[in-house]
Amino acid sequence: MTFNDVYEDLLVIVSEAGARPDMPYEAEIFFTQLVDGFEGSRDELLDHVRANVVTWFRSLDAPPDWLQDAEWAFFDGRPMVFVGQIELPPERTGLHDAAAFFVFWDREAGVTETVIQIA
């Protein structure tokens, strides 16, 4: 079984947590390693992902409300915790479209990352 074999199922399951199994590239690496190292059937793998996805893709409050495709931040090969988002209308940014800043945190490393999306 490969990542490509279970991609469609992973997309459905992981999307419920506000993430994607293939974006950013670190997510694809995370799930490819998970699939490659899993010793069980396809159904057991998918059950494992369902049981753990909210632990891997944690949000302090609500999951991100992405303006575009999900771009969950990773640090050192693992998903960071979603802290929150700041949305700004075009008149505040000088852009033609709305913008949002998505803030992520890795508590162990003390690292934060911000993903910016413009709709």
N, C-alpha and C positions, 0 to 999 in steps of 0.2 A: 504494500500500500504506500502511495506517495502523496505528497501535498496536493498535487493536481487531481488525484483520485477523489479527494474529499473536499476540494476547494468550495464547491457550491454549498455543501452542508455547513462548512465552517463559516462561510459568508453569512448565512442566515443566523447561525447561533451567535457569532461574535458581534454582528450588527446590533443585536438586542442590547448589548452593553455600550454601544456608541463607538465601536471600533470596527476595523476591517482586518481580515487575516493577511492582506497583501499590501497594505499601505499604512505607514511608510515601509520602506524596504526592510527595516528592522523587524516589523511585524511578520513579514514573510519568512525571515530567518527564524524567528521565534517559533512559528507554527511548523515550519519544515523540520526543525530539530525535534519538536514534540512528536510529529508523525513518525519520523525516522526512528526515534528511540522508543516508540510505544510498542509494547509486547501484548497484543490482544487483537481482537477483531475490529472491524470498521465500526460496528455498533458500540462496542466497548469504548473505543476512542471517542466517538461522538458523545457518549454519555459522560465520559471524563471531562470533555471540554464544557458541556452544559453545566456540570457540577462545579467547575472551577473558573469559568469565564468572569464572573463578578468579583472573584478574588484577584484575578490577574489584572483586570481593567477596573480598578476601584475609582470611585468618585467620592469626594468628601460630602457632596450634597447630591445634585442631579448629574446625570451624564451630559456630555457636551451636546449642544444644539448646533451642530456644524452648519456653516454656510455653504460648504462644498463637501467633497468626500471626506470621510473621517481620516484624520492624520494623528492618531494617538502617539504621544511622545514616548520614547524609550531611553533608558540609560543603562549602560553596561549589560545589554542584552535582555532587559526586562522592562515591562510596561511601567511607566511612572503613574503616580496618583493624580487624577484630575482634581484641581483645586476649585476652579471656576472660570467664568468667562466675562469679559467686558465687551459690550457691544457699543459701537459708535456710529451715529448716522453720518451721511456724507457731508453735511454742513459743518460737522465738528472736525473732520479730517481733511477736508479740501479735496477728497476723492469724489469720483462720480458715483460710487456705490458704497453701501454700508460695509463696515469692517468689524471684525471681532478678534479679540485677543484671548486665546485659550491657554490657561496657566496650568503647568504640570510640576510635580514635585517628587523628588526621590528623597525620602526622609533619611534613609541610611547614609547616603552620600552628602546630604545637605545641598543638593543641586536642584535648581528650578530651570524650566524651559518654557518658552512661550511660542505657540504656534499662531501665526497670523493668517487670517483668511479674509478675502475681499469678495463680496458677492456682486 
